[in-house]
């Protein structure tokens, strides 16, 4: 296994059989994690970049089978933030040192192109030194271009799975792998810094699906890669499926760091939800981004893509200080800047 890890570091690639071995065989994971950590330190040092997450709406027109805010979940308590609330969240975050704001939400028709552009333009005008990231789902290329021209820099769109037959098992017929892939390449063509990623341990997933995910990322070459363990929600068709594996997720974070040394890889809330030290373990495996929640306190518990979502319940300033301590205890330091991708090392 040591030789495989050395090969992956050197060549940034393995055969399918070798990837399968790293993901499935029993071996001391500390070796893989230490090599991945060394690579991230070569490119980014001990910096952990913070992104201020603002969950703008939990309305969604889609019915993805795994998601707690799917349109068909009549038990979900819905909300939308106003433009003023979103700007207030940015104001709070900016005062605390955040220089990237991530506007995330379901595919809510209320947030049409005109409103999204209005909000993005207002943030860009008020906080010109900050990066604006959108994570609002599948749109037309023209819509993506309008957001970019309004001032958005980055777009996050997890591909979820890179295999068409697996994609069909996770989504209704009106959502297709082909369109998700089209969106990601449209975003790259426009000039966004693009983020993709996938769920680990989603229903019906095999190791061959995970290897296909790695191959797709090699094709896309994204700037950001977000993965996390699949976590179930009781009010979805997959209520009885088990959660994904933290151990496999951590191995994949390390593998991704060795394949894509420049990538911005978050240690996700899902990792922190599945294990009390999950976020810190993700950083030690090669992740270098965390996304504290800047949403108003009264809605944070409502944005439930999965159950038992971890959040502190405290104000943003208190949460940030706690996060800084956790990151420092893991051996890193929170850096308050835009945290742009460093492809040149």
NUDOMI-602983 format. One record per residue (C-alpha): residue in three letters; chain; x, y, z. Coordinates in steps of 0.05 Angstrom, whole numbers, plus 5000, padded with zeros to 4 digits. Example, Ala and Ser with C-alpha at 12.3 -4.5 7.8 and 13.67 -1.06 7.14 Angstrom:
@aa = ALA	ch = A	xx = 5246	yy = 4910	zz = 5156
@aa = SER	ch = A	xx = 5273	yy = 4979	zz = 5143
END
This chain:
@aa = UNK	ch = A	xx = 5000	yy = 5000	zz = 5000
@aa = UNK	ch = A	xx = 5058	yy = 5047	zz = 5014
@aa = UNK	ch = A	xx = 5080	yy = 5041	zz = 4941
@aa = UNK	ch = A	xx = 5010	yy = 5055	zz = 4916
@aa = UNK	ch = A	xx = 5006	yy = 5118	zz = 4958
@aa = UNK	ch = A	xx = 5074	yy = 5140	zz = 4932
@aa = UNK	ch = A	xx = 5051	yy = 5127	zz = 4861
@aa = UNK	ch = A	xx = 4987	yy = 5167	zz = 4871
@aa = UNK	ch = A	xx = 5027	yy = 5225	zz = 4899
@aa = UNK	ch = A	xx = 5076	yy = 5224	zz = 4841
@aa = UNK	ch = A	xx = 5029	yy = 5209	zz = 4782
@aa = UNK	ch = A	xx = 4964	yy = 5237	zz = 4811
@aa = UNK	ch = A	xx = 4930	yy = 5176	zz = 4782
@aa = UNK	ch = A	xx = 4921	yy = 5101	zz = 4792
@aa = UNK	ch = A	xx = 4889	yy = 5044	zz = 4755
@aa = UNK	ch = A	xx = 4818	yy = 5026	zz = 4773
@aa = UNK	ch = A	xx = 4843	yy = 4964	zz = 4810
@aa = UNK	ch = A	xx = 4892	yy = 5006	zz = 4850
@aa = UNK	ch = A	xx = 4839	yy = 5057	zz = 4869
@aa = UNK	ch = A	xx = 4795	yy = 4999	zz = 4891
@aa = UNK	ch = A	xx = 4851	yy = 4973	zz = 4935
@aa = UNK	ch = A	xx = 4862	yy = 5040	zz = 4969
@aa = UNK	ch = A	xx = 4787	yy = 5048	zz = 4982
@aa = UNK	ch = A	xx = 4773	yy = 4977	zz = 5006
@aa = UNK	ch = A	xx = 4835	yy = 4943	zz = 5034
@aa = UNK	ch = A	xx = 4852	yy = 4943	zz = 5107
@aa = UNK	ch = A	xx = 4916	yy = 4983	zz = 5120
@aa = UNK	ch = A	xx = 4941	yy = 5037	zz = 5169
@aa = UNK	ch = A	xx = 4904	yy = 5098	zz = 5144
@aa = UNK	ch = A	xx = 4953	yy = 5144	zz = 5181
@aa = UNK	ch = A	xx = 5003	yy = 5133	zz = 5124
@aa = UNK	ch = A	xx = 4953	yy = 5157	zz = 5071
@aa = UNK	ch = A	xx = 4931	yy = 5216	zz = 5114
@aa = UNK	ch = A	xx = 5002	yy = 5238	zz = 5130
@aa = UNK	ch = A	xx = 5022	yy = 5239	zz = 5057
@aa = UNK	ch = A	xx = 4959	yy = 5278	zz = 5038
@aa = UNK	ch = A	xx = 4971	yy = 5327	zz = 5094
@aa = UNK	ch = A	xx = 5042	yy = 5338	zz = 5071
@aa = UNK	ch = A	xx = 5018	yy = 5354	zz = 5001
@aa = UNK	ch = A	xx = 4966	yy = 5404	zz = 5025
@aa = UNK	ch = A	xx = 5019	yy = 5438	zz = 5067
@aa = UNK	ch = A	xx = 5065	yy = 5443	zz = 5006
@aa = UNK	ch = A	xx = 5011	yy = 5482	zz = 4969
@aa = UNK	ch = A	xx = 4971	yy = 5517	zz = 5024
@aa = UNK	ch = A	xx = 5013	yy = 5511	zz = 5087
@aa = UNK	ch = A	xx = 4971	yy = 5503	zz = 5150
@aa = UNK	ch = A	xx = 4917	yy = 5551	zz = 5125
@aa = UNK	ch = A	xx = 4844	yy = 5532	zz = 5133
@aa = UNK	ch = A	xx = 4800	yy = 5579	zz = 5093
@aa = UNK	ch = A	xx = 4732	yy = 5599	zz = 5120
@aa = UNK	ch = A	xx = 4670	yy = 5610	zz = 5077
@aa = UNK	ch = A	xx = 4609	yy = 5644	zz = 5106
@aa = UNK	ch = A	xx = 4550	yy = 5599	zz = 5089
@aa = UNK	ch = A	xx = 4483	yy = 5633	zz = 5079
@aa = UNK	ch = A	xx = 4425	yy = 5585	zz = 5067
@aa = UNK	ch = A	xx = 4378	yy = 5630	zz = 5029
@aa = UNK	ch = A	xx = 4318	yy = 5584	zz = 5020
@aa = UNK	ch = A	xx = 4296	yy = 5513	zz = 5036
@aa = UNK	ch = A	xx = 4242	yy = 5513	zz = 4982
@aa = UNK	ch = A	xx = 4259	yy = 5467	zz = 4924
@aa = UNK	ch = A	xx = 4222	yy = 5448	zz = 4861
@aa = UNK	ch = A	xx = 4259	yy = 5382	zz = 4855
@aa = UNK	ch = A	xx = 4245	yy = 5314	zz = 4886
@aa = UNK	ch = A	xx = 4313	yy = 5283	zz = 4894
@aa = UNK	ch = A	xx = 4300	yy = 5219	zz = 4933
@aa = UNK	ch = A	xx = 4355	yy = 5231	zz = 4986
@aa = UNK	ch = A	xx = 4341	yy = 5303	zz = 5004
@aa = UNK	ch = A	xx = 4303	yy = 5329	zz = 5065
@aa = UNK	ch = A	xx = 4281	yy = 5393	zz = 5030
@aa = UNK	ch = A	xx = 4253	yy = 5357	zz = 4968
@aa = UNK	ch = A	xx = 4188	yy = 5386	zz = 4942
@aa = UNK	ch = A	xx = 4150	yy = 5324	zz = 4963
@aa = UNK	ch = A	xx = 4167	yy = 5331	zz = 5036
@aa = UNK	ch = A	xx = 4104	yy = 5362	zz = 5063
@aa = UNK	ch = A	xx = 4132	yy = 5360	zz = 5134
@aa = UNK	ch = A	xx = 4188	yy = 5409	zz = 5120
@aa = UNK	ch = A	xx = 4178	yy = 5479	zz = 5151
@aa = UNK	ch = A	xx = 4196	yy = 5525	zz = 5094
@aa = UNK	ch = A	xx = 4229	yy = 5594	zz = 5095
@aa = UNK	ch = A	xx = 4262	yy = 5645	zz = 5048
@aa = UNK	ch = A	xx = 4310	yy = 5699	zz = 5067
@aa = UNK	ch = A	xx = 4298	yy = 5770	zz = 5042
@aa = UNK	ch = A	xx = 4350	yy = 5810	zz = 5006
@aa = UNK	ch = A	xx = 4359	yy = 5851	zz = 5069
@aa = UNK	ch = A	xx = 4370	yy = 5789	zz = 5112
@aa = UNK	ch = A	xx = 4422	yy = 5763	zz = 5063
@aa = UNK	ch = A	xx = 4459	yy = 5829	zz = 5064
@aa = UNK	ch = A	xx = 4455	yy = 5831	zz = 5140
@aa = UNK	ch = A	xx = 4488	yy = 5762	zz = 5142
@aa = UNK	ch = A	xx = 4544	yy = 5787	zz = 5097
@aa = UNK	ch = A	xx = 4552	yy = 5849	zz = 5141
@aa = UNK	ch = A	xx = 4560	yy = 5806	zz = 5202
@aa = UNK	ch = A	xx = 4608	yy = 5759	zz = 5167
@aa = UNK	ch = A	xx = 4650	yy = 5814	zz = 5137
@aa = UNK	ch = A	xx = 4659	yy = 5847	zz = 5205
@aa = UNK	ch = A	xx = 4685	yy = 5780	zz = 5231
@aa = UNK	ch = A	xx = 4735	yy = 5773	zz = 5175
@aa = UNK	ch = A	xx = 4698	yy = 5730	zz = 5125
@aa = UNK	ch = A	xx = 4718	yy = 5746	zz = 5053
@aa = UNK	ch = A	xx = 4678	yy = 5693	zz = 5017
@aa = UNK	ch = A	xx = 4602	yy = 5686	zz = 5022
@aa = UNK	ch = A	xx = 4567	yy = 5624	zz = 4998
@aa = UNK	ch = A	xx = 4493	yy = 5633	zz = 4979
@aa = UNK	ch = A	xx = 4463	yy = 5563	zz = 4981
@aa = UNK	ch = A	xx = 4392	yy = 5542	zz = 4972
@aa = UNK	ch = A	xx = 4343	yy = 5494	zz = 4940
@aa = UNK	ch = A	xx = 4321	yy = 5506	zz = 4869
@aa = UNK	ch = A	xx = 4269	yy = 5557	zz = 4890
@aa = UNK	ch = A	xx = 4232	yy = 5590	zz = 4832
@aa = UNK	ch = A	xx = 4221	yy = 5652	zz = 4876
@aa = UNK	ch = A	xx = 4295	yy = 5665	zz = 4869
@aa = UNK	ch = A	xx = 4292	yy = 5679	zz = 4795
@aa = UNK	ch = A	xx = 4349	yy = 5708	zz = 4754
@aa = UNK	ch = A	xx = 4329	yy = 5780	zz = 4767
@aa = UNK	ch = A	xx = 4329	yy = 5771	zz = 4842
@aa = UNK	ch = A	xx = 4393	yy = 5730	zz = 4843
@aa = UNK	ch = A	xx = 4429	yy = 5783	zz = 4802
@aa = UNK	ch = A	xx = 4401	yy = 5838	zz = 4846
@aa = UNK	ch = A	xx = 4427	yy = 5805	zz = 4909
@aa = UNK	ch = A	xx = 4495	yy = 5788	zz = 4878
@aa = UNK	ch = A	xx = 4503	yy = 5859	zz = 4853
@aa = UNK	ch = A	xx = 4486	yy = 5887	zz = 4921
@aa = UNK	ch = A	xx = 4537	yy = 5842	zz = 4955
@aa = UNK	ch = A	xx = 4590	yy = 5859	zz = 4903
@aa = UNK	ch = A	xx = 4578	yy = 5934	zz = 4911
@aa = UNK	ch = A	xx = 4579	yy = 5932	zz = 4987
@aa = UNK	ch = A	xx = 4636	yy = 5882	zz = 4996
@aa = UNK	ch = A	xx = 4682	yy = 5890	zz = 4935
@aa = UNK	ch = A	xx = 4739	yy = 5854	zz = 4969
@aa = UNK	ch = A	xx = 4699	yy = 5790	zz = 4978
@aa = UNK	ch = A	xx = 4687	yy = 5729	zz = 4934
@aa = UNK	ch = A	xx = 4615	yy = 5710	zz = 4921
@aa = UNK	ch = A	xx = 4599	yy = 5636	zz = 4913
@aa = UNK	ch = A	xx = 4531	yy = 5611	zz = 4890
@aa = UNK	ch = A	xx = 4503	yy = 5541	zz = 4902
@aa = UNK	ch = A	xx = 4433	yy = 5545	zz = 4873
@aa = UNK	ch = A	xx = 4428	yy = 5484	zz = 4829
@aa = UNK	ch = A	xx = 4419	yy = 5472	zz = 4755
@aa = UNK	ch = A	xx = 4407	yy = 5533	zz = 4711
@aa = UNK	ch = A	xx = 4414	yy = 5551	zz = 4638
@aa = UNK	ch = A	xx = 4481	yy = 5575	zz = 4612
@aa = UNK	ch = A	xx = 4451	yy = 5644	zz = 4601
@aa = UNK	ch = A	xx = 4429	yy = 5647	zz = 4673
@aa = UNK	ch = A	xx = 4498	yy = 5627	zz = 4698
@aa = UNK	ch = A	xx = 4528	yy = 5681	zz = 4654
@aa = UNK	ch = A	xx = 4482	yy = 5734	zz = 4682
@aa = UNK	ch = A	xx = 4502	yy = 5716	zz = 4754
@aa = UNK	ch = A	xx = 4575	yy = 5719	zz = 4734
@aa = UNK	ch = A	xx = 4567	yy = 5787	zz = 4702
@aa = UNK	ch = A	xx = 4530	yy = 5811	zz = 4765
@aa = UNK	ch = A	xx = 4592	yy = 5794	zz = 4806
@aa = UNK	ch = A	xx = 4591	yy = 5721	zz = 4826
@aa = UNK	ch = A	xx = 4660	yy = 5688	zz = 4824
@aa = UNK	ch = A	xx = 4648	yy = 5616	zz = 4843
@aa = UNK	ch = A	xx = 4594	yy = 5563	zz = 4835
@aa = UNK	ch = A	xx = 4585	yy = 5499	zz = 4874
@aa = UNK	ch = A	xx = 4545	yy = 5443	zz = 4842
@aa = UNK	ch = A	xx = 4558	yy = 5373	zz = 4868
@aa = UNK	ch = A	xx = 4551	yy = 5323	zz = 4812
@aa = UNK	ch = A	xx = 4529	yy = 5272	zz = 4865
@aa = UNK	ch = A	xx = 4547	yy = 5212	zz = 4822
@aa = UNK	ch = A	xx = 4581	yy = 5207	zz = 4755
@aa = UNK	ch = A	xx = 4545	yy = 5145	zz = 4731
@aa = UNK	ch = A	xx = 4480	yy = 5155	zz = 4692
@aa = UNK	ch = A	xx = 4447	yy = 5091	zz = 4717
@aa = UNK	ch = A	xx = 4464	yy = 5108	zz = 4789
@aa = UNK	ch = A	xx = 4440	yy = 5180	zz = 4779
@aa = UNK	ch = A	xx = 4372	yy = 5153	zz = 4757
@aa = UNK	ch = A	xx = 4366	yy = 5113	zz = 4821
@aa = UNK	ch = A	xx = 4375	yy = 5177	zz = 4863
@aa = UNK	ch = A	xx = 4332	yy = 5225	zz = 4823
@aa = UNK	ch = A	xx = 4265	yy = 5228	zz = 4788
@aa = UNK	ch = A	xx = 4262	yy = 5224	zz = 4712
@aa = UNK	ch = A	xx = 4262	yy = 5299	zz = 4701
@aa = UNK	ch = A	xx = 4333	yy = 5304	zz = 4729
@aa = UNK	ch = A	xx = 4389	yy = 5274	zz = 4688
@aa = UNK	ch = A	xx = 4463	yy = 5262	zz = 4694
@aa = UNK	ch = A	xx = 4472	yy = 5292	zz = 4625
@aa = UNK	ch = A	xx = 4443	yy = 5359	zz = 4646
@aa = UNK	ch = A	xx = 4482	yy = 5361	zz = 4711
@aa = UNK	ch = A	xx = 4546	yy = 5349	zz = 4672
@aa = UNK	ch = A	xx = 4526	yy = 5403	zz = 4621
@aa = UNK	ch = A	xx = 4517	yy = 5453	zz = 4677
@aa = UNK	ch = A	xx = 4586	yy = 5440	zz = 4705
@aa = UNK	ch = A	xx = 4621	yy = 5450	zz = 4638
@aa = UNK	ch = A	xx = 4579	yy = 5512	zz = 4623
@aa = UNK	ch = A	xx = 4603	yy = 5542	zz = 4689
@aa = UNK	ch = A	xx = 4676	yy = 5528	zz = 4671
@aa = UNK	ch = A	xx = 4667	yy = 5557	zz = 4602
@aa = UNK	ch = A	xx = 4639	yy = 5622	zz = 4630
@aa = UNK	ch = A	xx = 4698	yy = 5630	zz = 4676
@aa = UNK	ch = A	xx = 4674	yy = 5611	zz = 4745
@aa = UNK	ch = A	xx = 4717	yy = 5576	zz = 4796
@aa = UNK	ch = A	xx = 4677	yy = 5512	zz = 4796
@aa = UNK	ch = A	xx = 4662	yy = 5463	zz = 4852
@aa = UNK	ch = A	xx = 4636	yy = 5392	zz = 4843
@aa = UNK	ch = A	xx = 4632	yy = 5332	zz = 4889
@aa = UNK	ch = A	xx = 4593	yy = 5272	zz = 4910
@aa = UNK	ch = A	xx = 4560	yy = 5234	zz = 4967
@aa = UNK	ch = A	xx = 4598	yy = 5176	zz = 4997
@aa = UNK	ch = A	xx = 4555	yy = 5116	zz = 5013
@aa = UNK	ch = A	xx = 4492	yy = 5139	zz = 4978
@aa = UNK	ch = A	xx = 4439	yy = 5086	zz = 4965
@aa = UNK	ch = A	xx = 4460	yy = 5033	zz = 4913
@aa = UNK	ch = A	xx = 4530	yy = 5062	zz = 4908
@aa = UNK	ch = A	xx = 4587	yy = 5013	zz = 4894
@aa = UNK	ch = A	xx = 4663	yy = 5024	zz = 4893
@aa = UNK	ch = A	xx = 4658	yy = 5025	zz = 4817
@aa = UNK	ch = A	xx = 4613	yy = 5086	zz = 4823
@aa = UNK	ch = A	xx = 4664	yy = 5120	zz = 4867
@aa = UNK	ch = A	xx = 4719	yy = 5106	zz = 4817
@aa = UNK	ch = A	xx = 4675	yy = 5135	zz = 4763
@aa = UNK	ch = A	xx = 4669	yy = 5198	zz = 4806
@aa = UNK	ch = A	xx = 4744	yy = 5203	zz = 4809
@aa = UNK	ch = A	xx = 4749	yy = 5195	zz = 4734
@aa = UNK	ch = A	xx = 4697	yy = 5249	zz = 4722
@aa = UNK	ch = A	xx = 4734	yy = 5297	zz = 4767
@aa = UNK	ch = A	xx = 4797	yy = 5284	zz = 4726
@aa = UNK	ch = A	xx = 4757	yy = 5304	zz = 4664
@aa = UNK	ch = A	xx = 4726	yy = 5366	zz = 4697
@aa = UNK	ch = A	xx = 4788	yy = 5390	zz = 4736
@aa = UNK	ch = A	xx = 4747	yy = 5431	zz = 4785
@aa = UNK	ch = A	xx = 4776	yy = 5484	zz = 4832
@aa = UNK	ch = A	xx = 4735	yy = 5458	zz = 4891
@aa = UNK	ch = A	xx = 4715	yy = 5387	zz = 4910
@aa = UNK	ch = A	xx = 4663	yy = 5376	zz = 4963
@aa = UNK	ch = A	xx = 4648	yy = 5306	zz = 4988
@aa = UNK	ch = A	xx = 4615	yy = 5281	zz = 5051
@aa = UNK	ch = A	xx = 4582	yy = 5218	zz = 5078
@aa = UNK	ch = A	xx = 4511	yy = 5206	zz = 5055
@aa = UNK	ch = A	xx = 4465	yy = 5219	zz = 5114
@aa = UNK	ch = A	xx = 4393	yy = 5196	zz = 5113
@aa = UNK	ch = A	xx = 4329	yy = 5235	zz = 5127
@aa = UNK	ch = A	xx = 4267	yy = 5202	zz = 5155
@aa = UNK	ch = A	xx = 4220	yy = 5240	zz = 5109
@aa = UNK	ch = A	xx = 4249	yy = 5215	zz = 5043
@aa = UNK	ch = A	xx = 4241	yy = 5151	zz = 5003
@aa = UNK	ch = A	xx = 4310	yy = 5130	zz = 5028
@aa = UNK	ch = A	xx = 4292	yy = 5135	zz = 5101
@aa = UNK	ch = A	xx = 4314	yy = 5064	zz = 5115
@aa = UNK	ch = A	xx = 4381	yy = 5066	zz = 5080
@aa = UNK	ch = A	xx = 4442	yy = 5068	zz = 5125
@aa = UNK	ch = A	xx = 4488	yy = 5128	zz = 5129
@aa = UNK	ch = A	xx = 4552	yy = 5130	zz = 5090
@aa = UNK	ch = A	xx = 4620	yy = 5113	zz = 5121
@aa = UNK	ch = A	xx = 4663	yy = 5166	zz = 5153
@aa = UNK	ch = A	xx = 4724	yy = 5123	zz = 5143
@aa = UNK	ch = A	xx = 4713	yy = 5117	zz = 5068
@aa = UNK	ch = A	xx = 4699	yy = 5192	zz = 5064
@aa = UNK	ch = A	xx = 4765	yy = 5207	zz = 5098
@aa = UNK	ch = A	xx = 4803	yy = 5160	zz = 5052
@aa = UNK	ch = A	xx = 4772	yy = 5195	zz = 4992
@aa = UNK	ch = A	xx = 4790	yy = 5264	zz = 5018
@aa = UNK	ch = A	xx = 4862	yy = 5241	zz = 5022
@aa = UNK	ch = A	xx = 4859	yy = 5210	zz = 4953
@aa = UNK	ch = A	xx = 4830	yy = 5274	zz = 4924
@aa = UNK	ch = A	xx = 4884	yy = 5315	zz = 4957
@aa = UNK	ch = A	xx = 4937	yy = 5272	zz = 4923
@aa = UNK	ch = A	xx = 4901	yy = 5274	zz = 4856
@aa = UNK	ch = A	xx = 4887	yy = 5348	zz = 4858
@aa = UNK	ch = A	xx = 4939	yy = 5382	zz = 4902
@aa = UNK	ch = A	xx = 4912	yy = 5452	zz = 4886
@aa = UNK	ch = A	xx = 4839	yy = 5436	zz = 4903
@aa = UNK	ch = A	xx = 4799	yy = 5472	zz = 4956
@aa = UNK	ch = A	xx = 4768	yy = 5414	zz = 4994
@aa = UNK	ch = A	xx = 4719	yy = 5428	zz = 5051
@aa = UNK	ch = A	xx = 4714	yy = 5388	zz = 5114
@aa = UNK	ch = A	xx = 4639	yy = 5386	zz = 5113
@aa = UNK	ch = A	xx = 4583	yy = 5394	zz = 5163
@aa = UNK	ch = A	xx = 4562	yy = 5323	zz = 5146
@aa = UNK	ch = A	xx = 4629	yy = 5298	zz = 5172
@aa = UNK	ch = A	xx = 4619	yy = 5338	zz = 5236
@aa = UNK	ch = A	xx = 4549	yy = 5309	zz = 5242
@aa = UNK	ch = A	xx = 4569	yy = 5236	zz = 5234
@aa = UNK	ch = A	xx = 4626	yy = 5242	zz = 5285
@aa = UNK	ch = A	xx = 4641	yy = 5293	zz = 5340
@aa = UNK	ch = A	xx = 4711	yy = 5305	zz = 5313
@aa = UNK	ch = A	xx = 4693	yy = 5292	zz = 5241
@aa = UNK	ch = A	xx = 4711	yy = 5361	zz = 5217
@aa = UNK	ch = A	xx = 4779	yy = 5359	zz = 5249
@aa = UNK	ch = A	xx = 4792	yy = 5289	zz = 5221
@aa = UNK	ch = A	xx = 4774	yy = 5315	zz = 5152
@aa = UNK	ch = A	xx = 4826	yy = 5370	zz = 5158
@aa = UNK	ch = A	xx = 4879	yy = 5320	zz = 5179
@aa = UNK	ch = A	xx = 4862	yy = 5277	zz = 5118
@aa = UNK	ch = A	xx = 4875	yy = 5335	zz = 5070
@aa = UNK	ch = A	xx = 4816	yy = 5383	zz = 5071
@aa = UNK	ch = A	xx = 4830	yy = 5457	zz = 5077
@aa = UNK	ch = A	xx = 4763	yy = 5493	zz = 5078
@aa = UNK	ch = A	xx = 4708	yy = 5500	zz = 5130
@aa = UNK	ch = A	xx = 4641	yy = 5534	zz = 5120
@aa = UNK	ch = A	xx = 4612	yy = 5564	zz = 5184
@aa = UNK	ch = A	xx = 4539	yy = 5582	zz = 5181
@aa = UNK	ch = A	xx = 4521	yy = 5656	zz = 5177
@aa = UNK	ch = A	xx = 4447	yy = 5645	zz = 5167
@aa = UNK	ch = A	xx = 4399	yy = 5675	zz = 5218
@aa = UNK	ch = A	xx = 4395	yy = 5631	zz = 5279
@aa = UNK	ch = A	xx = 4321	yy = 5619	zz = 5273
@aa = UNK	ch = A	xx = 4327	yy = 5584	zz = 5205
@aa = UNK	ch = A	xx = 4390	yy = 5543	zz = 5212
@aa = UNK	ch = A	xx = 4353	yy = 5483	zz = 5239
@aa = UNK	ch = A	xx = 4305	yy = 5485	zz = 5180
@aa = UNK	ch = A	xx = 4356	yy = 5474	zz = 5125
@aa = UNK	ch = A	xx = 4356	yy = 5399	zz = 5135
@aa = UNK	ch = A	xx = 4383	yy = 5362	zz = 5075
@aa = UNK	ch = A	xx = 4394	yy = 5305	zz = 5125
@aa = UNK	ch = A	xx = 4376	yy = 5292	zz = 5198
@aa = UNK	ch = A	xx = 4413	yy = 5314	zz = 5260
@aa = UNK	ch = A	xx = 4451	yy = 5367	zz = 5223
@aa = UNK	ch = A	xx = 4506	yy = 5395	zz = 5267
@aa = UNK	ch = A	xx = 4504	yy = 5468	zz = 5283
@aa = UNK	ch = A	xx = 4526	yy = 5506	zz = 5346
@aa = UNK	ch = A	xx = 4463	yy = 5546	zz = 5357
@aa = UNK	ch = A	xx = 4506	yy = 5604	zz = 5380
@aa = UNK	ch = A	xx = 4518	yy = 5672	zz = 5348
@aa = UNK	ch = A	xx = 4567	yy = 5677	zz = 5289
@aa = UNK	ch = A	xx = 4623	yy = 5710	zz = 5330
@aa = UNK	ch = A	xx = 4620	yy = 5657	zz = 5384
@aa = UNK	ch = A	xx = 4618	yy = 5601	zz = 5333
@aa = UNK	ch = A	xx = 4678	yy = 5629	zz = 5296
@aa = UNK	ch = A	xx = 4720	yy = 5632	zz = 5359
@aa = UNK	ch = A	xx = 4702	yy = 5560	zz = 5376
@aa = UNK	ch = A	xx = 4719	yy = 5539	zz = 5305
@aa = UNK	ch = A	xx = 4787	yy = 5574	zz = 5308
@aa = UNK	ch = A	xx = 4803	yy = 5535	zz = 5371
@aa = UNK	ch = A	xx = 4782	yy = 5469	zz = 5340
@aa = UNK	ch = A	xx = 4823	yy = 5482	zz = 5278
@aa = UNK	ch = A	xx = 4884	yy = 5502	zz = 5320
@aa = UNK	ch = A	xx = 4877	yy = 5439	zz = 5362
@aa = UNK	ch = A	xx = 4879	yy = 5399	zz = 5297
@aa = UNK	ch = A	xx = 4945	yy = 5433	zz = 5278
@aa = UNK	ch = A	xx = 4921	yy = 5487	zz = 5230
@aa = UNK	ch = A	xx = 4901	yy = 5559	zz = 5230
@aa = UNK	ch = A	xx = 4839	yy = 5595	zz = 5205
@aa = UNK	ch = A	xx = 4856	yy = 5646	zz = 5151
@aa = UNK	ch = A	xx = 4809	yy = 5703	zz = 5138
@aa = UNK	ch = A	xx = 4818	yy = 5718	zz = 5064
@aa = UNK	ch = A	xx = 4786	yy = 5698	zz = 4999
@aa = UNK	ch = A	xx = 4827	yy = 5635	zz = 4996
@aa = UNK	ch = A	xx = 4833	yy = 5632	zz = 4920
@aa = UNK	ch = A	xx = 4856	yy = 5567	zz = 4888
@aa = UNK	ch = A	xx = 4931	yy = 5561	zz = 4879
@aa = UNK	ch = A	xx = 4942	yy = 5519	zz = 4817
@aa = UNK	ch = A	xx = 5014	yy = 5540	zz = 4812
@aa = UNK	ch = A	xx = 5030	yy = 5516	zz = 4882
END
